[in-house]
Amino acid sequence: MKQRLYILAFFALSVALTSCKKDEDEPAPVPEVVGKWSLDYGLLSGFQNANLNGAKIDPYSEIDFGGFFYTSQIHILNNDNKTFVEVYRHQGGVEDLTGKWTFDAGKLTLDYDLSDIDNEVFTLETKDGLQQLVSPTKDMPLDSVTVGKIQYIYRK
């Protein structure tokens, strides 16, 4: 009789422990792109002058790179609406650009509220132990003869 009582108690305890659900109480994990990303440098490629290829350009430099440089911080917010604010600085002006973001398969897409700004897609990479957002390459004509490409690199 005592043995049956132990078996019944063990069975009741097993059922009670397996029926608890924790997943409803746990918040969703924070995506790794959430946070403040600052433009760190521009990476040059595709120039006929091989000395320029692979060069990193400082966005805070006073050298004129044909208007291709600006400074920017992108604040990816962890909220239900998945919004962002980009503080964009160019030629002495500052503008707050807003929109919504998505992150899927290592790609961060920024969908700006202003219709005259195209969506931007960045790839999340880890290089030398640092996370960075890398833009696609964009054409960069320095003058009528010198044309190459630039990628913008953001880091936390």
CYANA upper distance limits for C-alpha pairs under 8 A (distance plus 0.5 A):
  1 MET  CA      5 LEU  CA      6.90
  2 LYS  CA      6 TYR  CA      6.91
  3 GLN  CA      7 ILE  CA      6.77
  4 ARG  CA      8 LEU  CA      6.56
  5 LEU  CA      9 ALA  CA      6.61
  6 TYR  CA     10 PHE  CA      6.55
  7 ILE  CA     11 PHE  CA      6.62
  8 LEU  CA     12 ALA  CA      6.65
  9 ALA  CA     13 LEU  CA      6.65
 10 PHE  CA     14 SER  CA      6.66
 11 PHE  CA     15 VAL  CA      6.79
 12 ALA  CA     16 ALA  CA      6.71
 13 LEU  CA     17 LEU  CA      6.71
 14 SER  CA     18 THR  CA      6.78
 15 VAL  CA     19 SER  CA      6.72
 16 ALA  CA     20 CYS  CA      7.48
 22 LYS  CA     26 GLU  CA      7.04
 30 VAL  CA     34 VAL  CA      7.53
 30 VAL  CA     78 ASN  CA      7.51
 31 PRO  CA     78 ASN  CA      8.47
 31 PRO  CA    103 PHE  CA      8.33
 33 VAL  CA     76 ILE  CA      7.37
 33 VAL  CA    103 PHE  CA      8.16
 33 VAL  CA    108 LEU  CA      8.08
 33 VAL  CA    124 LEU  CA      8.33
 34 VAL  CA     75 HIS  CA      8.07
 34 VAL  CA     76 ILE  CA      5.31
 34 VAL  CA     77 LEU  CA      6.35
 34 VAL  CA     78 ASN  CA      6.53
 35 GLY  CA     75 HIS  CA      6.23
 35 GLY  CA     76 ILE  CA      5.67
 35 GLY  CA     77 LEU  CA      7.07
 35 GLY  CA    156 LYS  CA      7.73
 36 LYS  CA     73 GLN  CA      7.14
 36 LYS  CA     74 ILE  CA      6.20
 36 LYS  CA     75 HIS  CA      4.96
 36 LYS  CA     76 ILE  CA      6.82
 36 LYS  CA    156 LYS  CA      6.33
 37 TRP  CA     73 GLN  CA      5.99
 37 TRP  CA     74 ILE  CA      5.58
 37 TRP  CA     75 HIS  CA      6.88
 37 TRP  CA     76 ILE  CA      8.40
 37 TRP  CA    154 TYR  CA      6.20
 37 TRP  CA    155 ARG  CA      5.71
 37 TRP  CA    156 LYS  CA      5.02
 38 SER  CA     71 THR  CA      8.36
 38 SER  CA     72 SER  CA      6.46
 38 SER  CA     73 GLN  CA      4.86
 38 SER  CA     74 ILE  CA      6.93
 38 SER  CA    154 TYR  CA      5.64
 38 SER  CA    155 ARG  CA      6.01
 38 SER  CA    156 LYS  CA      6.74
 39 LEU  CA     59 PRO  CA      7.84
 39 LEU  CA     71 THR  CA      6.57
 39 LEU  CA     72 SER  CA      5.97
 39 LEU  CA     73 GLN  CA      6.81
 39 LEU  CA    152 TYR  CA      7.51
 39 LEU  CA    153 ILE  CA      6.44
 39 LEU  CA    154 TYR  CA      4.76
 39 LEU  CA    155 ARG  CA      7.09
 40 ASP  CA     58 ASP  CA      7.79
 40 ASP  CA     59 PRO  CA      7.52
 40 ASP  CA    152 TYR  CA      8.29
 40 ASP  CA    153 ILE  CA      6.19
 40 ASP  CA    154 TYR  CA      5.70
 40 ASP  CA    155 ARG  CA      6.67
 41 TYR  CA     56 LYS  CA      6.54
 41 TYR  CA     57 ILE  CA      5.98
 41 TYR  CA     58 ASP  CA      5.68
 41 TYR  CA     59 PRO  CA      6.29
 41 TYR  CA    152 TYR  CA      6.72
 41 TYR  CA    153 ILE  CA      6.00
 41 TYR  CA    154 TYR  CA      7.79
 42 GLY  CA     56 LYS  CA      5.95
 42 GLY  CA     57 ILE  CA      5.43
 42 GLY  CA     58 ASP  CA      7.29
 42 GLY  CA     59 PRO  CA      7.62
 42 GLY  CA    150 ILE  CA      6.65
 42 GLY  CA    151 GLN  CA      6.00
 42 GLY  CA    152 TYR  CA      5.15
 42 GLY  CA    153 ILE  CA      6.56
 43 LEU  CA     54 GLY  CA      6.59
 43 LEU  CA     55 ALA  CA      6.37
 43 LEU  CA     56 LYS  CA      5.22
 43 LEU  CA     57 ILE  CA      6.95
 43 LEU  CA    150 ILE  CA      5.94
 43 LEU  CA    151 GLN  CA      5.63
 43 LEU  CA    152 TYR  CA      7.01
 43 LEU  CA    153 ILE  CA      7.94
 44 LEU  CA     52 LEU  CA      6.92
 44 LEU  CA     53 ASN  CA      5.73
 44 LEU  CA     54 GLY  CA      5.83
 44 LEU  CA     55 ALA  CA      5.95
 44 LEU  CA     56 LYS  CA      6.99
 44 LEU  CA     57 ILE  CA      8.19
 44 LEU  CA    148 GLY  CA      7.73
 44 LEU  CA    149 LYS  CA      6.25
 44 LEU  CA    150 ILE  CA      5.16
 44 LEU  CA    151 GLN  CA      7.21
 45 SER  CA     52 LEU  CA      7.52
 45 SER  CA     53 ASN  CA      4.84
 45 SER  CA     54 GLY  CA      6.34
 45 SER  CA     55 ALA  CA      8.30
 45 SER  CA    148 GLY  CA      6.51
 45 SER  CA    149 LYS  CA      5.64
 45 SER  CA    150 ILE  CA      6.79
 46 GLY  CA     53 ASN  CA      6.90
 46 GLY  CA    147 VAL  CA      8.25
 46 GLY  CA    148 GLY  CA      5.16
 46 GLY  CA    149 LYS  CA      6.12
 47 PHE  CA     52 LEU  CA      6.96
 47 PHE  CA     53 ASN  CA      6.60
 47 PHE  CA    146 THR  CA      7.63
 47 PHE  CA    147 VAL  CA      6.63
 47 PHE  CA    148 GLY  CA      4.95
 47 PHE  CA    149 LYS  CA      7.73
 48 GLN  CA    146 THR  CA      8.14
 48 GLN  CA    147 VAL  CA      8.46
 48 GLN  CA    148 GLY  CA      8.23
 49 ASN  CA     53 ASN  CA      7.79
 51 ASN  CA     55 ALA  CA      7.97
 59 PRO  CA     69 PHE  CA      6.29
 59 PRO  CA     70 TYR  CA      6.52
 59 PRO  CA     71 THR  CA      6.43
 60 TYR  CA     70 TYR  CA      8.29
 60 TYR  CA     71 THR  CA      7.48
 64 ASP  CA     69 PHE  CA      8.38
 65 PHE  CA     69 PHE  CA      6.90
 65 PHE  CA    142 LEU  CA      7.10
 66 GLY  CA    141 PRO  CA      8.01
 66 GLY  CA    142 LEU  CA      6.10
 66 GLY  CA    143 ASP  CA      8.16
 68 PHE  CA    140 MET  CA      7.67
 69 PHE  CA     90 HIS  CA      7.93
 70 TYR  CA     88 TYR  CA      7.82
 70 TYR  CA     89 ARG  CA      6.23
 70 TYR  CA     90 HIS  CA      5.31
 70 TYR  CA     91 GLN  CA      8.01
 71 THR  CA     88 TYR  CA      6.70
 71 THR  CA     89 ARG  CA      5.66
 71 THR  CA     90 HIS  CA      7.18
 72 SER  CA     86 GLU  CA      7.17
 72 SER  CA     87 VAL  CA      6.02
 72 SER  CA     88 TYR  CA      5.12
 72 SER  CA     89 ARG  CA      6.52
 73 GLN  CA     86 GLU  CA      6.08
 73 GLN  CA     87 VAL  CA      5.72
 73 GLN  CA     88 TYR  CA      7.29
 74 ILE  CA     84 PHE  CA      7.44
 74 ILE  CA     85 VAL  CA      6.40
 74 ILE  CA     86 GLU  CA      4.76
 74 ILE  CA     87 VAL  CA      6.92
 75 HIS  CA     84 PHE  CA      5.98
 75 HIS  CA     85 VAL  CA      5.70
 75 HIS  CA     86 GLU  CA      6.59
 76 ILE  CA     82 LYS  CA      8.24
 76 ILE  CA     83 THR  CA      7.14
 76 ILE  CA     84 PHE  CA      5.14
 76 ILE  CA     85 VAL  CA      7.36
 76 ILE  CA    101 TRP  CA      8.17
 77 LEU  CA     82 LYS  CA      6.78
 77 LEU  CA     83 THR  CA      6.17
 77 LEU  CA     84 PHE  CA      6.05
 78 ASN  CA     82 LYS  CA      6.71
 78 ASN  CA     83 THR  CA      8.15
 79 ASN  CA     83 THR  CA      7.54
 81 ASN  CA    100 LYS  CA      7.72
 82 LYS  CA    100 LYS  CA      6.04
 82 LYS  CA    101 TRP  CA      6.10
 82 LYS  CA    102 THR  CA      7.71
 83 THR  CA     98 THR  CA      7.76
 83 THR  CA     99 GLY  CA      6.11
 83 THR  CA    100 LYS  CA      4.74
 83 THR  CA    101 TRP  CA      6.37
 84 PHE  CA     98 THR  CA      6.16
 84 PHE  CA     99 GLY  CA      6.08
 84 PHE  CA    100 LYS  CA      6.38
 84 PHE  CA    101 TRP  CA      7.11
 84 PHE  CA    110 LEU  CA      8.38
 85 VAL  CA     96 ASP  CA      6.85
 85 VAL  CA     97 LEU  CA      6.13
 85 VAL  CA     98 THR  CA      5.07
 85 VAL  CA     99 GLY  CA      7.37
 86 GLU  CA     95 GLU  CA      8.50
 86 GLU  CA     96 ASP  CA      6.11
 86 GLU  CA     97 LEU  CA      5.46
 86 GLU  CA     98 THR  CA      6.77
 87 VAL  CA     94 VAL  CA      7.39
 87 VAL  CA     95 GLU  CA      6.37
 87 VAL  CA     96 ASP  CA      5.23
 87 VAL  CA     97 LEU  CA      6.94
 88 TYR  CA     94 VAL  CA      6.13
 88 TYR  CA     95 GLU  CA      5.72
 88 TYR  CA     96 ASP  CA      6.76
 88 TYR  CA     97 LEU  CA      7.61
 89 ARG  CA     93 GLY  CA      6.09
 89 ARG  CA     94 VAL  CA      5.00
 89 ARG  CA     95 GLU  CA      7.07
 90 HIS  CA     94 VAL  CA      7.18
 97 LEU  CA    112 TYR  CA      7.56
 97 LEU  CA    113 ASP  CA      8.12
 97 LEU  CA    114 LEU  CA      8.36
 98 THR  CA    112 TYR  CA      6.33
 98 THR  CA    113 ASP  CA      6.33
 98 THR  CA    114 LEU  CA      8.40
 99 GLY  CA    110 LEU  CA      7.33
 99 GLY  CA    111 ASP  CA      5.96
 99 GLY  CA    112 TYR  CA      4.73
 99 GLY  CA    113 ASP  CA      5.21
 99 GLY  CA    114 LEU  CA      8.50
100 LYS  CA    110 LEU  CA      6.61
100 LYS  CA    111 ASP  CA      5.79
100 LYS  CA    112 TYR  CA      7.10
100 LYS  CA    113 ASP  CA      8.11
101 TRP  CA    108 LEU  CA      7.44
101 TRP  CA    109 THR  CA      6.03
101 TRP  CA    110 LEU  CA      5.21
101 TRP  CA    111 ASP  CA      6.52
102 THR  CA    108 LEU  CA      6.32
102 THR  CA    109 THR  CA      5.80
102 THR  CA    110 LEU  CA      7.42
103 PHE  CA    107 LYS  CA      6.05
103 PHE  CA    108 LEU  CA      5.00
103 PHE  CA    109 THR  CA      6.89
104 ASP  CA    108 LEU  CA      7.26
106 GLY  CA    123 THR  CA      6.37
106 GLY  CA    124 LEU  CA      5.87
106 GLY  CA    125 GLU  CA      8.36
107 LYS  CA    121 VAL  CA      7.04
107 LYS  CA    122 PHE  CA      6.17
107 LYS  CA    123 THR  CA      5.22
107 LYS  CA    124 LEU  CA      6.70
108 LEU  CA    121 VAL  CA      6.08
108 LEU  CA    122 PHE  CA      5.60
108 LEU  CA    123 THR  CA      6.80
108 LEU  CA    124 LEU  CA      7.69
109 THR  CA    119 ASN  CA      7.29
109 THR  CA    120 GLU  CA      6.18
109 THR  CA    121 VAL  CA      4.91
109 THR  CA    122 PHE  CA      6.95
110 LEU  CA    119 ASN  CA      6.00
110 LEU  CA    120 GLU  CA      5.65
110 LEU  CA    121 VAL  CA      6.87
111 ASP  CA    118 ASP  CA      7.98
111 ASP  CA    119 ASN  CA      5.27
111 ASP  CA    120 GLU  CA      7.40
112 TYR  CA    117 ILE  CA      6.86
112 TYR  CA    118 ASP  CA      7.64
112 TYR  CA    119 ASN  CA      6.72
120 GLU  CA    135 SER  CA      8.24
121 VAL  CA    135 SER  CA      7.03
121 VAL  CA    136 PRO  CA      7.87
122 PHE  CA    133 LEU  CA      6.08
122 PHE  CA    134 VAL  CA      5.68
122 PHE  CA    135 SER  CA      5.20
122 PHE  CA    136 PRO  CA      7.39
123 THR  CA    133 LEU  CA      5.97
123 THR  CA    134 VAL  CA      5.66
123 THR  CA    135 SER  CA      7.13
124 LEU  CA    131 GLN  CA      7.49
124 LEU  CA    132 GLN  CA      6.30
124 LEU  CA    133 LEU  CA      5.24
124 LEU  CA    134 VAL  CA      7.05
125 GLU  CA    131 GLN  CA      6.23
125 GLU  CA    132 GLN  CA      5.85
125 GLU  CA    133 LEU  CA      6.84
125 GLU  CA    134 VAL  CA      7.78
126 THR  CA    130 LEU  CA      5.80
126 THR  CA    131 GLN  CA      4.89
126 THR  CA    132 GLN  CA      6.57
127 LYS  CA    131 GLN  CA      6.99
127 LYS  CA    132 GLN  CA      7.83
130 LEU  CA    155 ARG  CA      7.99
131 GLN  CA    155 ARG  CA      6.79
131 GLN  CA    156 LYS  CA      7.54
132 GLN  CA    153 ILE  CA      7.03
132 GLN  CA    154 TYR  CA      5.95
132 GLN  CA    155 ARG  CA      5.13
132 GLN  CA    156 LYS  CA      7.59
133 LEU  CA    153 ILE  CA      6.31
133 LEU  CA    154 TYR  CA      5.52
133 LEU  CA    155 ARG  CA      6.97
134 VAL  CA    151 GLN  CA      7.31
134 VAL  CA    152 TYR  CA      6.47
134 VAL  CA    153 ILE  CA      5.35
134 VAL  CA    154 TYR  CA      7.06
135 SER  CA    151 GLN  CA      5.98
135 SER  CA    152 TYR  CA      5.80
135 SER  CA    153 ILE  CA      7.13
136 PRO  CA    151 GLN  CA      6.46
136 PRO  CA    152 TYR  CA      8.31
137 THR  CA    149 LYS  CA      6.34
137 THR  CA    150 ILE  CA      5.78
137 THR  CA    151 GLN  CA      5.17
137 THR  CA    152 TYR  CA      8.40
138 LYS  CA    149 LYS  CA      5.75
138 LYS  CA    150 ILE  CA      5.83
138 LYS  CA    151 GLN  CA      6.94
139 ASP  CA    147 VAL  CA      7.75
139 ASP  CA    148 GLY  CA      6.44
139 ASP  CA    149 LYS  CA      5.01
139 ASP  CA    150 ILE  CA      7.02
140 MET  CA    147 VAL  CA      6.25
140 MET  CA    148 GLY  CA      5.66
140 MET  CA    149 LYS  CA      5.42
140 MET  CA    150 ILE  CA      6.65
141 PRO  CA    145 VAL  CA      8.22
141 PRO  CA    146 THR  CA      6.37
141 PRO  CA    147 VAL  CA      4.62
141 PRO  CA    148 GLY  CA      6.65
141 PRO  CA    149 LYS  CA      8.39
142 LEU  CA    146 THR  CA      5.94
142 LEU  CA    147 VAL  CA      6.50
142 LEU  CA    148 GLY  CA      8.40
143 ASP  CA    147 VAL  CA      7.57
